[in-house]
Amino acid sequence: MTQVDEALVEIQEKLDALAPQLEGLRDFERLNLIPEAHEIIRQAIGDYERRQQRLVGARSYLTELVDDGHPELPVRQIDRAAYADLLEQLTTIQAALAQFTAERAATLRTSAGAAEPKR
């Protein structure tokens, strides 16, 4: 199971847990509450709906990713002429790269400082 598959399971678990909580908040909203309590419930409903929408969106994107073959990207088959051209380009790039070398690292003269006691 990939991490994407695990994320899909986790998202579904969160959505399943949110559903009754959101339903209960909506039940509270229909009660005859004092204005302050009613506003708190409305804000909570907004928070839960926003989270639910984001989880549904994330599930959708991850499902599309899996449907696209994640985690693999297929090796592309190309015709012989195109493959030969790529090999020729590789040969010339390697020939050019052989004309360069990396600079040597400067000598590092490091020394350890005095030991510090653990606290």
C-alpha positions in Angstrom: 0.0 0.0 0.0 1.5 3.4 -1.0 1.3 6.5 1.1 -1.3 7.8 -1.3 -3.5 4.8 -0.7 -3.0 5.3 3.1 -4.0 8.9 2.7 -7.1 7.9 0.9 -8.1 5.6 3.7 -7.3 8.3 6.3 -9.4 10.9 4.4 -12.3 8.5 4.2 -12.1 7.8 8.0 -12.0 11.6 8.7 -15.1 12.1 6.4 -16.9 9.3 8.1 -16.1 10.8 11.5 -17.2 14.3 10.4 -20.6 13.3 9.1 -22.3 12.7 12.5 -20.5 15.7 14.1 -21.8 18.0 11.3 -25.3 16.5 11.5 -25.3 17.2 15.3 -24.2 20.7 14.8 -27.0 21.3 12.2 -29.4 19.8 14.8 -28.2 22.4 17.3 -28.6 25.2 14.8 -32.3 24.4 14.5 -32.8 24.8 18.3 -34.0 27.9 20.0 -30.6 29.1 21.2 -29.5 32.4 22.6 -27.9 34.5 19.8 -24.3 34.0 21.1 -24.7 30.2 21.2 -26.4 30.2 17.8 -23.4 32.2 16.3 -20.9 29.8 17.8 -22.8 26.9 16.3 -22.9 28.6 12.9 -19.1 29.2 13.0 -18.5 25.6 13.9 -20.7 24.4 11.0 -18.7 26.6 8.7 -15.4 25.1 10.0 -16.7 21.6 9.6 -18.1 22.2 6.1 -14.8 23.8 5.0 -12.9 20.8 6.3 -15.3 18.4 4.7 -15.0 20.2 1.3 -11.2 20.2 1.5 -11.1 16.5 2.4 -13.4 15.7 -0.5 -11.2 17.7 -2.8 -8.0 16.0 -1.6 -9.7 12.6 -2.1 -10.6 13.6 -5.6 -7.1 14.7 -6.5 -5.5 11.6 -4.9 -8.0 9.3 -6.7 -7.0 11.0 -10.0 -3.4 10.5 -9.2 -3.9 6.8 -8.6 -6.0 6.5 -11.8 -3.1 8.1 -13.6 -0.9 5.1 -12.6 0.8 6.5 -9.5 3.4 5.8 -8.3 4.8 4.6 -11.7 5.4 6.6 -14.8 5.6 4.2 -17.8 8.7 4.0 -19.9 7.7 5.5 -23.2 8.2 3.6 -26.4 9.4 5.5 -29.4 10.3 4.6 -32.9 13.8 3.6 -33.8 14.8 6.8 -35.6 13.8 8.9 -32.6 15.6 6.5 -30.2 18.7 6.6 -32.4 18.6 10.4 -32.3 18.4 10.4 -28.5 21.4 8.0 -28.4 23.4 10.3 -30.7 22.6 13.3 -28.5 23.7 11.3 -25.4 27.0 10.5 -27.1 27.7 14.1 -28.0 26.7 15.3 -24.5 29.0 12.8 -22.9 31.8 13.8 -25.2 31.3 17.5 -24.2 31.0 16.6 -20.5 34.3 14.8 -20.7 35.9 18.2 -21.4 35.1 19.4 -17.9 36.1 18.5 -14.4 34.9 19.6 -11.0 37.2 22.0 -9.0 39.0 20.5 -6.1 37.6 21.4 -2.7 39.7 23.9 -0.8 41.5 22.4 2.1 39.4 22.6 5.2 41.4 23.1 8.3 38.9 22.5 11.0 39.5 21.8 14.6 37.1 20.8 17.3 36.4 23.4 20.0 36.6 22.7 23.7 34.1 20.1 24.9 31.0 21.6 26.5 29.4 19.8 29.5 25.9 18.4 28.9 23.2 20.2 30.8 
